[in-house]
Amino acid sequence: MPGEKILVGYVADRRGADAVALGVSAAAGGGGLLVGHVRPPAWPARGPGSVDAEWESYLQDRALRALEEGVELAAARGVTAGALPPVEDRGSGKGLAALAAGVETAVIVIGSAPGGSRTGISLGSTADQLLHGSHLPVLIAPKGYADRDRTGFDRVTAAYVRRPGAMAAVEAAAAIAVRHGVPLRLLTFAVGPSAGGRAAALAEEQLHRLVEALESDLADAANAVRETVRGSLRGRDVLTAVATGWDAAHAVSGADWTQGELLVCSSSEAGPLRRVFMGDMSLKIVRSAPCPVMVVPRRGKADVR
């Protein structure tokens, strides 16, 4: 909703530039942009409770410069961002979560970790800490997002599978779509069995039946979200689709993504309530997605409407 605070976890490299660009896109729907930075603790010096004062000063100065740089990158994209005081923590994800809690942030935005493919999303220690412990939605930028020169989203897709807590992602995606004035799509990934020879026809039939069942589930979810938004979405309908493949990566790659897509996923039902927790399939989808991904926490019984 307008007025929500969006926290960008900034580091002075390409990850940080991608995160700021994604934060600007998220803020296009309304909300204030904040830039945060987690710096490591200073080395201990001799004597109880002492630290190296020179090293402490260096770390603090570097953190402040990083924050200034993040604010400048946002300004270059036409958004005025506020800088939060740097926080000290050995874990950057834990530090961001603590920082977000202190300013009542609605979502935490980070970039992809180094390594892996040149595009897409790579998950490092920061993402791992947030995706397995954050009470807030986590928004992850794919590599090179800053080079796309986009502001806002042109469609929001909710990854949906009929299970407890699944509507959390659908409702979050619908709210974002309404805020940005873009279409909403409900998408289910169907991974079919790979088979050859005589088993190929049976595998194809199994996949066909699975897709039919998933399409029925999607229709029910679409009807539910139509009642929730009551005509606020662009167009008369909520789009639905089933993307198939022999594995998660193949299914995701064939899902017909737009240039300005946002994918919203819900936490695994195996994780703790009201925290982001990613199961194996969800992690595969996130790593394969060509667009930014938001992961939202599951809700407790008191949150279900």
VOBA-1610 file (N, C-alpha, C; in pm, whole numbers, padded with zeros to 5 digits, always signed):
BEGIN
Met+00084-00119+00000Met+00000+00000+00000Met+00087+00125+00000Pro+00038+00239-00053Pro+00116+00361-00050Pro+00158+00394+00092Gly+00281+00436+00106Gly+00332+00469+00238Gly+00415+00358+00300Glu+00413+00237+00240Glu+00495+00128+00291Glu+00643+00160+00268Lys+00725+00110+00357Lys+00869+00131+00347Lys+00935+00010+00283Ile+01018+00035+00184Ile+01090-00067+00110Ile+01237-00055+00145Leu+01294-00159+00205Leu+01434-00155+00247Leu+01522-00226+00144Val+01619-00153+00091Val+01716-00211-00002Val+01844-00239+00075Gly+01885-00365+00076Gly+02015-00400+00133Gly+02123-00374+00031Tyr+02203-00268+00056Tyr+02299-00224-00046Tyr+02442-00263-00011Val+02512-00314-00110Val+02657-00334-00104Val+02715-00266-00228Ala+02838-00219-00217Ala+02896-00135-00323Ala+02950-00219-00438Asp+02862-00289-00507Asp+02900-00363-00628Asp+02774-00384-00712Arg+02783-00474-00811Arg+02670-00494-00900Arg+02547-00545-00828Arg+02567-00624-00721Arg+02452-00671-00644Arg+02372-00554-00590Gly+02446-00455-00538Gly+02379-00339-00481Gly+02307-00257-00586Ala+02369-00241-00703Ala+02305-00165-00811Ala+02176-00233-00856Asp+02180-00367-00867Asp+02058-00440-00905Asp+01950-00426-00800Ala+01989-00433-00673Ala+01892-00421-00564Ala+01827-00283-00563Val+01906-00178-00583Val+01850-00043-00586Val+01753-00029-00703Ala+01792-00079-00820Ala+01703-00070-00936Ala+01571-00142-00910Leu+01577-00257-00844Leu+01454-00330-00813Leu+01373-00257-00705Gly+01442-00198-00608Gly+01372-00119-00508Gly+01297-00002-00569Val+01359+00061-00669Val+01294+00172-00739Val+01169+00121-00813Ser+01180+00003-00877Ser+01064-00054-00945Ser+00952-00083-00846Ala+00987-00137-00730Ala+00885-00166-00629Ala+00821-00038-00578Ala+00901+00066-00561Ala+00850+00194-00510Ala+00762+00267-00610Ala+00767+00225-00738Ala+00684+00290-00839Ala+00535+00273-00809Gly+00501+00172-00730Gly+00362+00152-00692Gly+00322+00228-00568Gly+00413+00309-00515Gly+00386+00385-00394Gly+00465+00328-00278Gly+00517+00415-00194Gly+00596+00370-00080Gly+00730+00438-00076Gly+00787+00448+00042Gly+00917+00513+00059Gly+01031+00414+00046Leu+01141+00459-00013Leu+01258+00374-00034Leu+01365+00407+00069Leu+01415+00304+00135Leu+01522+00319+00233Leu+01641+00234+00190Val+01761+00286+00213Val+01883+00212+00182Val+01951+00175+00313Gly+01982+00047+00327Gly+02050-00001+00446Gly+02178-00075+00410His+02268-00082+00506His+02396-00151+00483His+02439-00221+00611Val+02484-00345+00597Val+02533-00422+00711Val+02685-00432+00700Arg+02754-00385+00801Arg+02900-00390+00801Arg+02947-00492+00904Pro+03066-00549+00879Pro+03117-00648+00975Pro+03163-00582+01104Pro+03169-00658+01213Pro+03220-00601+01338Pro+03370-00576+01327Ala+03417-00483+01407Ala+03561-00454+01410Ala+03635-00567+01480Trp+03765-00580+01446Trp+03846-00683+01511Trp+03865-00649+01658Pro+03867-00751+01742Pro+03897-00723+01883Pro+04043-00685+01902Ala+04067-00593+01991Ala+04204-00552+02026Ala+04239-00610+02163Arg+04359-00587+02207Arg+04401-00639+02337Arg+04322-00570+02448Gly+04289-00648+02547Gly+04214-00593+02660Gly+04067-00632+02650Pro+04003-00654+02761Pro+03862-00695+02760Pro+03770-00589+02701Gly+03686-00632+02606Gly+03587-00541+02548Gly+03645-00435+02457Ser+03770-00449+02414Ser+03833-00345+02332Ser+03829-00384+02185Val+03826-00286+02098Val+03834-00308+01954Val+03939-00214+01897Asp+03985-00250+01779Asp+04083-00167+01709Asp+04013-00041+01660Ala+04043+00074+01721Ala+03972+00199+01690Ala+03993+00240+01545Glu+04113+00221+01494Glu+04141+00260+01355Glu+04061+00175+01257Trp+04055+00045+01284Trp+03979-00043+01197Trp+03829-00014+01207Glu+03783+00014+01327Glu+03643+00051+01348Glu+03606+00174+01267Ser+03695+00274+01268Ser+03669+00397+01193Ser+03666+00370+01043Tyr+03755+00283+00998Tyr+03760+00250+00855Tyr+03631+00181+00811Leu+03586+00083+00890Leu+03464+00011+00855Leu+03342+00103+00853Gln+03337+00193+00951Gln+03223+00283+00957Gln+03223+00382+00840Asp+03339+00434+00806Asp+03349+00527+00693Asp+03311+00457+00562Arg+03357+00334+00546Arg+03324+00259+00424Arg+03174+00232+00415Ala+03113+00202+00529Ala+02968+00177+00532Ala+02890+00303+00496Leu+02933+00417+00547Leu+02865+00543+00517Leu+02879+00580+00370Arg+02995+00552+00312Arg+03015+00580+00169Arg+02924+00490+00085Ala+02910+00365+00126Ala+02822+00273+00054Ala+02678+00324+00057Leu+02634+00371+00171Leu+02498+00423+00183Leu+02478+00545+00094Glu+02575+00633+00091Glu+02566+00751+00003Glu+02557+00709-00143Glu+02634+00608-00178Glu+02633+00560-00317Glu+02497+00501-00352Gly+02439+00424-00261Gly+02307+00366-00285Gly+02200+00472-00303Val+02204+00576-00220Val+02108+00687-00231Val+02126+00759-00365Glu+02250+00776-00407Glu+02277+00843-00535Glu+02225+00760-00653Leu+02240+00628-00646Leu+02189+00543-00753Leu+02036+00553-00764Ala+01970+00559-00650Ala+01824+00576-00652Ala+01787+00711-00710Ala+01860+00814-00671Ala+01832+00949-00722Ala+01850+00955-00873Ala+01950+00882-00925Ala+01972+00879-01070Ala+01855+00816-01144Arg+01775+00738-01073Arg+01656+00676-01131Arg+01529+00753-01094Gly+01546+00871-01039Gly+01433+00958-01012Gly+01362+00936-00881Val+01424+00863-00787Val+01360+00834-00659Val+01448+00886-00546Thr+01388+00958-00454Thr+01460+01005-00336Thr+01452+00898-00228Ala+01568+00848-00189Ala+01574+00742-00089Ala+01637+00795+00039Gly+01596+00739+00150Gly+01657+00771+00278Gly+01762+00668+00313Ala+01863+00711+00386Ala+01970+00620+00429Ala+01956+00593+00578Leu+01958+00465+00615Leu+01952+00426+00755Leu+02094+00415+00811Pro+02112+00436+00939Pro+02246+00418+00998Pro+02294+00275+00974Pro+02421+00257+00940Pro+02471+00120+00916Pro+02459+00035+01041Val+02429-00092+01020Val+02416-00185+01131Val+02533-00283+01128Glu+02575-00326+01244Glu+02691-00416+01255Glu+02642-00557+01286Asp+02684-00653+01201Asp+02646-00792+01224Asp+02737-00883+01141Arg+02767-01000+01194Arg+02849-01096+01119Arg+02771-01158+01004Gly+02640-01159+01015Gly+02555-01213+00908Gly+02479-01100+00842Ser+02502-01078+00713Ser+02437-00965+00645Ser+02285-00983+00639Gly+02238-01107+00621Gly+02094-01130+00618Gly+02030-01104+00754Lys+02094-01152+00858Lys+02042-01129+00993Lys+02043-00980+01027Gly+02148-00911+00983Gly+02156-00768+01007Gly+02046-00691+00936Leu+02017-00730+00812Leu+01909-00664+00737Leu+01774-00689+00802Ala+01752-00812+00849Ala+01625-00844+00915Ala+01606-00759+01040Ala+01714-00743+01117Ala+01707-00660+01238Ala+01684-00514+01202Leu+01751-00468+01097Leu+01735-00330+01052Leu+01592-00304+01006Ala+01536-00399+00932Ala+01399-00384+00882Ala+01299-00379+00996Ala+01320-00460+01098Ala+01228-00462+01212Ala+01228-00329+01285Gly+01342-00261+01286Gly+01352-00135+01358Gly+01281-00019+01292Val+01251-00031+01161Val+01185+00079+01089Val+01051+00037+01030Glu+01000-00078+01073Glu+00869-00128+01027Glu+00862-00135+00874Thr+00959-00201+00817Thr+00967-00216+00673Thr+00865-00320+00623Ala+00817-00302+00500Ala+00720-00395+00442Ala+00789-00507+00364Val+00906-00480+00307Val+00976-00580+00225Val+01125-00549+00226Ile+01207-00653+00215Ile+01352-00639+00208Ile+01396-00675+00067Val+01474-00589+00003Val+01520-00610-00134Val+01670-00636-00134Ile+01714-00741-00201Ile+01856-00772-00212Ile+01888-00810-00356Gly+02018-00809-00388Gly+02065-00854-00518Gly+02108-00999-00512Ser+02144-01053-00627Ser+02190-01192-00634Ser+02336-01202-00594Ala+02372-01318-00540Ala+02510-01342-00499Ala+02601-01359-00620Pro+02730-01331-00605Pro+02824-01356-00715Pro+02832-01505-00746Gly+02888-01536-00862Gly+02904-01675-00901Gly+02784-01726-00977Gly+02797-01845-01029Gly+02687-01904-01104Gly+02675-01842-01242Ser+02555-01849-01297Ser+02533-01797-01431Ser+02541-01645-01433Arg+02556-01590-01553Arg+02569-01445-01568Arg+02435-01375-01556Thr+02328-01448-01568Thr+02194-01391-01555Thr+02116-01475-01453Gly+01996-01434-01425Gly+01915-01509-01330Gly+01952-01477-01186Ile+01906-01561-01096Ile+01922-01538-00953Ile+02017-01641-00893Ser+02114-01594-00818Ser+02204-01680-00741Ser+02185-01647-00594Leu+02175-01750-00512Leu+02150-01731-00370Leu+02277-01755-00289Gly+02316-01653-00212Gly+02432-01664-00126Gly+02391-01664+00020Ser+02485-01631+00108Ser+02459-01637+00252Ser+02353-01535+00295Thr+02354-01416+00234Thr+02254-01315+00271Thr+02114-01365+00240Ala+02094-01415+00118Ala+01963-01467+00080Ala+01926-01588+00164Asp+02024-01674+00191Asp+01994-01794+00269Asp+01943-01758+00408Gln+02006-01661+00472Gln+01963-01619+00606Gln+01823-01558+00602Leu+01796-01479+00500Leu+01664-01415+00491Leu+01556-01514+00449Leu+01587-01601+00354Leu+01486-01693+00303Leu+01451-01804+00402His+01532-01820+00505His+01503-01921+00605His+01472-01861+00742Gly+01459-01730+00750Gly+01433-01674+00881Gly+01359-01542+00887Ser+01339-01476+00773Ser+01278-01343+00776Ser+01129-01350+00803His+01080-01257+00883His+00936-01243+00905His+00872-01159+00795Leu+00953-01100+00707Leu+00905-01010+00603Leu+00924-01071+00465Pro+00847-01029+00366Pro+00875-01071+00229Pro+01015-01031+00186Val+01076-01116+00106Val+01211-01091+00055Val+01203-01081-00097Leu+01254-00973-00152Leu+01249-00947-00296Leu+01392-00954-00350Ile+01415-01043-00446Ile+01550-01069-00496Ile+01562-01027-00642Ala+01665-00949-00671Ala+01689-00903-00809Ala+01776-01003-00884Pro+01741-01033-01007Pro+01831-01116-01089Pro+01953-01035-01129Lys+02057-01104-01168Lys+02180-01037-01211Lys+02152-00952-01335Gly+02208-00833-01336Gly+02192-00743-01449Gly+02062-00667-01450Tyr+01986-00672-01342Tyr+01857-00602-01341Tyr+01875-00452-01359Ala+01983-00397-01307Ala+02008-00252-01321Ala+02025-00212-01467Asp+02067-00305-01551Asp+02089-00275-01692Asp+01959-00277-01773Arg+01850-00324-01714Arg+01725-00331-01788Arg+01658-00195-01801Asp+01699-00102-01719Asp+01648+00035-01728Asp+01496+00039-01724Arg+01441-00031-01623Arg+01296-00035-01608Arg+01255+00035-01479Thr+01135+00087-01479Thr+01075+00142-01357Thr+00936+00082-01343Gly+00915+00006-01238Gly+00787-00058-01218Gly+00780-00195-01284Phe+00664-00258-01277Phe+00643-00392-01333Phe+00532-00384-01438Asp+00536-00475-01536Asp+00429-00476-01636Asp+00335-00596-01619Arg+00369-00689-01530Arg+00279-00797-01493Arg+00331-00862-01366Val+00239-00910-01284Val+00276-00980-01161Val+00223-01122-01170Thr+00311-01219-01149Thr+00275-01360-01152Thr+00287-01420-01013Ala+00185-01492-00970Ala+00190-01565-00843Ala+00208-01713-00873Ala+00313-01772-00818Ala+00331-01916-00830Ala+00233-01983-00734Tyr+00147-02067-00789Tyr+00038-02123-00708Tyr+00036-02275-00718Val+00021-02338-00603Val-00010-02480-00595Val-00105-02496-00478Arg-00207-02575-00495Arg-00312-02584-00393Arg-00259-02657-00268Arg-00231-02580-00165Arg-00185-02633-00037Arg-00207-02527+00069Pro-00198-02562+00198Pro-00218-02462+00304Pro-00121-02345+00289Gly-00173-02225+00299Gly-00088-02106+00293Gly-00060-02055+00154Ala-00105-02127+00050Ala-00071-02089-00087Ala-00133-01955-00127Met-00248-01921-00071Met-00314-01797-00111Met-00240-01673-00061Ala-00145-01690+00030Ala-00067-01574+00076Ala+00006-01509-00040Ala+00066-01592-00126Ala+00137-01538-00242Ala+00040-01477-00342Val-00074-01541-00362Val-00174-01490-00457Val-00226-01353-00413Glu-00260-01341-00287Glu-00313-01214-00238Glu-00207-01105-00239Ala-00082-01142-00206Ala+00026-01044-00213Ala+00049-00999-00357Ala+00048-01094-00451Ala+00066-01060-00592Ala-00048-00973-00643Ala-00171-01004-00601Ala-00286-00924-00643Ala-00275-00781-00593Ala-00231-00765-00468Ala-00216-00631-00413Ala-00112-00551-00490Ile-00002-00616-00527Ile+00103-00547-00603Ile+00052-00512-00743Ala-00020-00604-00806Ala-00075-00578-00940Ala-00170-00460-00938Val-00256-00454-00836Val-00349-00341-00825Val-00272-00211-00805Arg-00172-00215-00720Arg-00094-00095-00689Arg-00021-00042-00812His+00028-00133-00895His+00103-00092-01015His+00013-00080-01137Gly-00113-00119-01126Gly-00204-00110-01239Gly-00167-00202-01354Val-00126-00327-01321Val-00083-00422-01423Val-00160-00553-01408Pro-00156-00639-01510Pro-00229-00767-01501Pro-00170-00860-01396Leu-00255-00952-01350Leu-00215-01057-01256Leu-00227-01192-01325Arg-00126-01275-01305Arg-00128-01411-01360Arg-00105-01511-01247Leu-00185-01616-01244Leu-00163-01728-01152Leu-00099-01841-01232Leu+00015-01888-01184Leu+00095-01983-01261Leu+00130-02103-01175Thr+00109-02221-01229Thr+00149-02345-01163Thr+00251-02417-01250Phe+00353-02470-01186Phe+00457-02545-01256Phe+00429-02695-01241Ala+00424-02765-01354Ala+00400-02909-01354Ala+00523-02980-01408Val+00589-03054-01324Val+00708-03129-01364Val+00665-03272-01391Gly+00670-03311-01518Gly+00623-03444-01556Gly+00736-03545-01554Pro+00702-03673-01542Pro+00805-03778-01542Pro+00869-03791-01679Ser+00999-03810-01678Ser+01069-03832-01805Ser+01068-03982-01835Ala+01039-04014-01955Ala+01031-04155-01992Ala+01058-04170-02141Gly+01098-04288-02178Gly+01122-04317-02318Gly+01062-04451-02356Gly+01060-04481-02484Gly+01010-04609-02531Gly+00863-04628-02499Arg+00827-04746-02446Arg+00688-04778-02418Arg+00629-04690-02309Ala+00715-04644-02217Ala+00666-04564-02105Ala+00633-04421-02145Ala+00675-04378-02263Ala+00656-04239-02304Ala+00508-04201-02311Ala+00426-04287-02369Ala+00283-04258-02383Ala+00217-04250-02246Leu+00255-04339-02155Leu+00198-04337-02020Leu+00239-04210-01946Ala+00365-04170-01960Ala+00412-04048-01895Ala+00338-03926-01948Glu+00313-03925-02079Glu+00241-03814-02140Glu+00097-03806-02087Glu+00035-03922-02072Glu-00102-03927-02020Glu-00106-03881-01875Gln-00009-03922-01796Gln-00002-03879-01656Gln+00013-03728-01646Leu+00098-03672-01732Leu+00118-03527-01730Leu-00010-03455-01772His-00079-03510-01871His-00205-03449-01918His-00308-03444-01806Arg-00321-03554-01732Arg-00416-03557-01621Arg-00374-03460-01510Leu-00244-03451-01485Leu-00195-03358-01384Leu-00227-03214-01422Val-00206-03180-01548Val-00234-03044-01595Val-00382-03013-01581Glu-00469-03107-01615Glu-00613-03084-01601Glu-00650-03055-01455Ala-00594-03131-01362Ala-00622-03108-01220Ala-00569-02972-01174Leu-00451-02937-01220Leu-00391-02809-01182Leu-00470-02692-01240Glu-00519-02707-01363Glu-00600-02601-01423Glu-00728-02578-01344Ser-00787-02685-01292Ser-00906-02672-01209Ser-00874-02597-01079Asp-00760-02630-01018Asp-00718-02560-00896Asp-00694-02411-00924Leu-00633-02382-01038Leu-00606-02243-01074Leu-00736-02166-01095Ala-00834-02230-01155Ala-00963-02163-01177Ala-01028-02127-01044Asp-01020-02217-00947Asp-01075-02188-00814Asp-01002-02071-00750Ala-00869-02071-00760Ala-00790-01964-00700Ala-00818-01830-00768Ala-00836-01834-00901Ala-00865-01711-00975Ala-00999-01653-00932Asn-01097-01739-00914Asn-01229-01692-00867Asn-01218-01629-00729Ala-01138-01690-00644Ala-01121-01636-00508Ala-01055-01500-00510Val-00954-01482-00595Val-00884-01353-00597Val-00968-01246-00665Arg-01053-01285-00760Arg-01144-01187-00821Arg-01236-01126-00715Glu-01283-01210-00625Glu-01369-01161-00517Glu-01293-01067-00425Thr-01164-01095-00408Thr-01083-01012-00317Thr-01058-00874-00374Val-01022-00866-00503Val-00986-00736-00562Val-01107-00663-00618Arg-01214-00737-00652Arg-01340-00677-00695Arg-01323-00574-00808Gly-01265-00617-00916Gly-01256-00532-01034Gly-01144-00431-01034Ser-01056-00435-00933Ser-00948-00335-00928Ser-00836-00364-01026Leu-00825-00488-01072Leu-00719-00523-01165Leu-00751-00475-01306Arg-00645-00452-01382Arg-00664-00412-01522Arg-00723-00529-01600Gly-00822-00503-01679Gly-00888-00609-01754Gly-00997-00675-01670Arg-01073-00761-01731Arg-01186-00823-01664Arg-01151-00954-01594Asp-01036-01009-01624Asp-01009-01143-01574Asp-00869-01152-01513Val-00848-01261-01440Val-00718-01296-01388Val-00662-01407-01477Leu-00543-01387-01530Leu-00483-01486-01618Leu-00440-01609-01539Thr-00450-01727-01600Thr-00401-01849-01539Thr-00323-01929-01643Ala-00223-02004-01595Ala-00142-02085-01686Ala-00074-02197-01608Val-00051-02308-01678Val+00029-02418-01624Val+00152-02433-01713Ala+00270-02423-01654Ala+00395-02438-01728Ala+00450-02578-01702Thr+00474-02654-01806Thr+00519-02792-01792Thr+00665-02808-01834Gly+00727-02913-01783Gly+00865-02942-01818Gly+00911-03069-01751Trp+01029-03119-01793Trp+01080-03243-01733Trp+01154-03217-01603Asp+01181-03088-01573Asp+01233-03050-01443Asp+01191-02905-01417Ala+01223-02854-01297Ala+01177-02720-01260Ala+01232-02615-01355Ala+01361-02624-01388Ala+01423-02522-01474Ala+01356-02517-01611His+01325-02634-01668His+01261-02639-01799His+01120-02582-01793Ala+01047-02614-01687Ala+00911-02561-01672Ala+00912-02410-01658Val+01005-02358-01578Val+01013-02214-01557Val+01051-02143-01687Ser+01147-02197-01759Ser+01194-02130-01882Ser+01084-02120-01987Gly+00986-02210-01984Gly+00881-02208-02084Gly+00754-02137-02041Ala+00764-02054-01937Ala+00643-01994-01879Ala+00605-01859-01940Asp+00668-01819-02049Asp+00627-01699-02123Asp+00633-01574-02036Trp+00756-01532-02000Trp+00776-01418-01912Trp+00779-01288-01991Thr+00731-01180-01931Thr+00742-01047-01992Thr+00874-00983-01948Gln+00908-00871-02009Gln+01032-00803-01976Gln+01028-00739-01837Gly+00909-00704-01792Gly+00897-00639-01662Gly+00819-00722-01561Glu+00836-00854-01567Glu+00761-00944-01480Glu+00813-00942-01335Leu+00722-00968-01242Leu+00758-00996-01103Leu+00692-01128-01066Leu+00770-01222-01010Leu+00720-01350-00966Leu+00708-01349-00814Val+00592-01389-00762Val+00569-01394-00618Val+00545-01539-00578Cys+00622-01586-00480Cys+00610-01722-00428Cys+00579-01718-00280Ser+00514-01822-00230Ser+00491-01833-00086Ser+00592-01929-00027Ser+00608-01921+00105Ser+00702-02006+00175Ser+00659-02152+00170Ser+00755-02239+00194Ser+00725-02381+00205Ser+00640-02406+00328Glu+00546-02500+00316Glu+00461-02532+00430Glu+00537-02607+00539Ala+00660-02650+00509Ala+00739-02721+00610Ala+00808-02626+00706Gly+00814-02499+00671Gly+00887-02403+00754Gly+00803-02346+00865Pro+00866-02264+00950Pro+00792-02201+01060Pro+00691-02100+01010Leu+00579-02089+01080Leu+00477-01992+01043Leu+00529-01850+01054Arg+00472-01764+00967Arg+00504-01622+00964Arg+00653-01595+00940Arg+00721-01690+00881Arg+00859-01669+00839Arg+00874-01719+00697Val+00965-01656+00625Val+00998-01707+00492Val+01078-01835+00510Phe+01041-01939+00438Phe+01116-02064+00444Phe+01099-02132+00310Met+01210-02161+00246Met+01205-02213+00110Met+01229-02363+00106Gly+01135-02436+00046Gly+01153-02578+00024Gly+01233-02601-00104Asp+01260-02727-00133Asp+01347-02763-00245Asp+01291-02716-00378Met+01163-02742-00404Met+01103-02703-00531Met+01101-02551-00545Ser+01067-02482-00436Ser+01063-02335-00442Ser+01200-02278-00474Leu+01304-02336-00414Leu+01439-02287-00441Leu+01477-02308-00587Lys+01435-02420-00644Lys+01464-02446-00786Lys+01393-02344-00875Ile+01271-02308-00840Ile+01197-02208-00918Ile+01265-02073-00908Val+01304-02033-00787Val+01371-01904-00769Val+01499-01898-00849Arg+01579-02003-00844Arg+01708-02002-00914Arg+01690-02000-01066Ser+01577-02050-01115Ser+01553-02057-01259Ser+01480-01936-01313Ala+01424-01854-01228Ala+01341-01742-01273Ala+01424-01637-01347Pro+01374-01586-01460Pro+01445-01481-01534Pro+01411-01341-01486Cys+01329-01330-01383Cys+01277-01201-01338Cys+01295-01189-01186Pro+01269-01072-01129Pro+01273-01060-00984Pro+01173-01154-00918Val+01207-01202-00799Val+01121-01293-00725Val+01098-01239-00584Met+00972-01237-00543Met+00939-01204-00405Met+00889-01330-00336Val+00945-01359-00218Val+00903-01472-00138Val+00834-01418-00013Val+00709-01460+00008Val+00631-01407+00120Val+00615-01513+00227Pro+00611-01474+00355Pro+00593-01571+00463Pro+00453-01631+00462Arg+00443-01750+00517Arg+00311-01809+00537Arg+00240-01735+00650Arg+00107-01752+00653Arg+00029-01689+00758Arg-00019-01793+00857Gly-00037-01750+00980Gly-00097-01835+01081Gly-00247-01839+01064Lys-00314-01920+01144Lys-00459-01933+01132Lys-00529-01800+01155Ala-00473-01718+01244Ala-00537-01591+01274Ala-00529-01494+01156Asp-00440-01524+01061Asp-00422-01434+00947Asp-00510-01470+00829Val-00567-01587+00829Val-00644-01633+00713Val-00777-01558+00706Arg-00808-01506+00588Arg-00934-01432+00571Arg-01023-01507+00475
//
